[in-house]
Amino acid sequence: MKTLCQTLHKFDHYFYRSLALMTLITIMVIHLASTYVHAAQTTLAWDPPVNSDGTLYAGVSGYKLYWGTTSGNYTQNIDVGNVTSYTVNNLSDGSTYYFAAVDYDAAGNTSGYSNETSKNLPFTYSLTGTANAGGTISPVGTATTSTATSGTSTITSVTVTQGATQTFSITPNSGYAIANVAVDGISVGAVTSYTFSNVTANHTLTATFASFTASSTFTVTATTGTGGSISPSGTSTVSSGGSQAYTITPNVGYYTVNVSVDGTIVASNLGGYNYTFSNVTANHTISATFGVATYTIAASAGTGGSISPVGTTRVNYGTSQSYTITPATGYSIASVTVDGTSVGAVSAYTFSSVNVNHTIAATFAPTTISSYSITASAGTNGSISPSGTATVSSGGSQAYTITPNVGYYTVSVTIDGTVVASNLGGYNYTFSNVTANHSISATFGIASYTITASAGTGGSISPVGTTRANYGTSQTYTITPATGYSIANVTVDGISVGALSSYTFNNVNGNHTIATTFAPTTISSYTITASAGINGSISPSGTTSVTSGGSQTYTITPLKGHKITSVLVDGISVGVVKSYVFSNVKANHTIQANFK
């Protein structure tokens, strides 16, 4: 019987283990060229699963492959059996396929998907070369090739992917020459090679050859573009096995871009060039193209200035190039050298009718200055001394004094555009060892002061707390005692000014404090007001004066047939009582009786 541990191990293997699918090892593409329908195939290989100790897992009975054209979305699958490689057929060119695999045991339990691998299958095309008797057509480089014969012709087919480049060489047999080469049925001449570039369709290449005898002749056609010449030019006749030499010469100010023989570039980017056709056994072509020569001018500048344009500039033959030399502030042009020779302390130089490479370099020297200027300015409500523009000898010093007006302060001091001090009174600044022009400026703001107000128990002061007052202004305070209190004293800056009910700080020019104290009011008597509703009476009624600390008794009497409903003292019910005594009176009171 299997143990629980064994069962869990099997579950873990088939539901959480992922097969390690390897990358593609072989790609094979098949074309159905007769109908231009493309189908492809690809071969995949993978490693079987292993245990943690590296040994093969023994429970695998086979594998399934899954694939589709969207990552993670597998629309097709196949059981490949217990093998570790498989070729998937009938895939479409121009598509990317994504593959994954699972393994399964004898009971049909499967693992999770392996890692995913993908393969792009680009469109492919057929390049078919047909050579009749007397020569061959061969692809250059590594290519997928098939060869067949038809009568005396040899047919060579090459399969290439979309956008590829493929070159073919055309070679006559001994005793034969290339008569003509046609691409897709159109003649391109008796060329010895042809290149298909950026292939996006099927193509054909057909070569015909002609036999010749020792007395046969062949033609060599020479052509050039503008800017140079080839000698001899035009068409030359050459006996079989003979030679023909050519001289390619660019015009003055031009160079040879390239030389092509039978459609193939054999030389490029040079001056004059010589080429000889030897042992001629076929027709040939030779052509040359030319371009205008360019030269470099390298420009540089030392410390203290610039040259424009700087660096390396390319200039066409026969044209001109101008340069501007500019010293920095405090410098002058010392010298300008062209191709290593001084042309003086010039501020501009022009290379005319350029026909070689050049260099131009500029050097600079500090300008001797005997004095510099310092410009001083101040905003309103303050001054700087000296003001305006002062002249200072090179290496000298200049001191400045900044003074705010009375009741103002220095907001900021700025030197050469940078704030160096702020929020202060007067300020001094000295420029030392002056070697450049400078500026100094100051701004000012009105001073403000704090007045701190406080009140003791038994009253208030308004405004209370800290109040800011600008220089020269006024600030008034109101002192109010609470009920039962009177103003005892008011102190300003710690000094008593009496029991005032208001105080004004005039022409404020410093910080201040104001504080007030209060004392309870002495009262010799208080009043008690008594009232009664209809249908009864209170005695005594009306307002009665009671000595402080004294007592007062009240009697409540309803009319016949009525009764007391409530007695309120200072608005609060004291119940249904027929009498009430105010004892130790220390405040005014009210008493009210109600009946029904």
Stockholm file with secondary structure:
# STOCKHOLM 1.0

chainA/1-596         MKTLCQTLHKFDHYFYRSLALMTLITIMVIHLASTYVHAAQTTLAWDPPVNSDGTLYAGVSGYKLYWGTTSGNYTQNIDVGNVTSYTVNNLSDGSTYYFAAVDYDAAGNTSGYSNETSKNLPFTYSLTGTANAGGTISPVGTATTSTATSGTSTITSVTVTQGATQTFSITPNSGYAIANVAVDGISVGAVTSYTFSNVTANHTLTATFASFTASSTFTVTATTGTGGSISPSGTSTVSSGGSQAYTITPNVGYYTVNVSVDGTIVASNLGGYNYTFSNVTANHTISATFGVATYTIAASAGTGGSISPVGTTRVNYGTSQSYTITPATGYSIASVTVDGTSVGAVSAYTFSSVNVNHTIAATFAPTTISSYSITASAGTNGSISPSGTATVSSGGSQAYTITPNVGYYTVSVTIDGTVVASNLGGYNYTFSNVTANHSISATFGIASYTITASAGTGGSISPVGTTRANYGTSQTYTITPATGYSIANVTVDGISVGALSSYTFNNVNGNHTIATTFAPTTISSYTITASAGINGSISPSGTTSVTSGGSQTYTITPLKGHKITSVLVDGISVGVVKSYVFSNVKANHTIQANFK
#=GR chainA/1-596 SS CCCHHHHHHHHHHHHHCBCCBCCCCEEEEEEETTTTEEEEEEEEEBCCCBCTTSCBCTTCCEEEEEEESBTTBCCEEEEEESCSEEEEEEEETTEEEEEEEEEECTTCCBCBCCCCEEEEECCEEEEEEEECTTEEEEECSSCEEEEEEETTEEEEEEEEETTCCEEEEEEECTTEEEEEEEETTEEEESCSEEEECSCCSCEEEEEEEEECCTTCEEEEEEEECTTEEEESCEEEEEETTCCEEEEEEECTTEEEEEEEETTEEEEEEESSEEEEECSCCSCEEEEEEEEECEEEEEEEECTTEEEESCEEEEEETTCCEEEEEEECTTEEEEEEEETTEECCSCSEEEECSCCSCEEEEEEEEECCCSEEEEEEEECTTEEEESCEEEEEETTCCEEEEEEECTTEEEEEEEETTEEEEEEESSEEEEECSCCSCEEEEEEEEECEEEEEEEECTTEEEESCEEEEEETTCCEEEEEEECTTEEEEEEEETTEEEESCSEEEECSCCSCEEEEEEEEECCCSEEEEEEEECTTEEEESCEEEEEETTCCEEEEEEECTTCCEEEEEETTEECCSCSEEEECSCCSCEEEEEEEC
#=GC SS_cons         CCCHHHHHHHHHHHHHCBCCBCCCCEEEEEEETTTTEEEEEEEEEBCCCBCTTSCBCTTCCEEEEEEESBTTBCCEEEEEESCSEEEEEEEETTEEEEEEEEEECTTCCBCBCCCCEEEEECCEEEEEEEECTTEEEEECSSCEEEEEEETTEEEEEEEEETTCCEEEEEEECTTEEEEEEEETTEEEESCSEEEECSCCSCEEEEEEEEECCTTCEEEEEEEECTTEEEESCEEEEEETTCCEEEEEEECTTEEEEEEEETTEEEEEEESSEEEEECSCCSCEEEEEEEEECEEEEEEEECTTEEEESCEEEEEETTCCEEEEEEECTTEEEEEEEETTEECCSCSEEEECSCCSCEEEEEEEEECCCSEEEEEEEECTTEEEESCEEEEEETTCCEEEEEEECTTEEEEEEEETTEEEEEEESSEEEEECSCCSCEEEEEEEEECEEEEEEEECTTEEEESCEEEEEETTCCEEEEEEECTTEEEEEEEETTEEEESCSEEEECSCCSCEEEEEEEEECCCSEEEEEEEECTTEEEESCEEEEEETTCCEEEEEEECTTCCEEEEEETTEECCSCSEEEECSCCSCEEEEEEEC
//
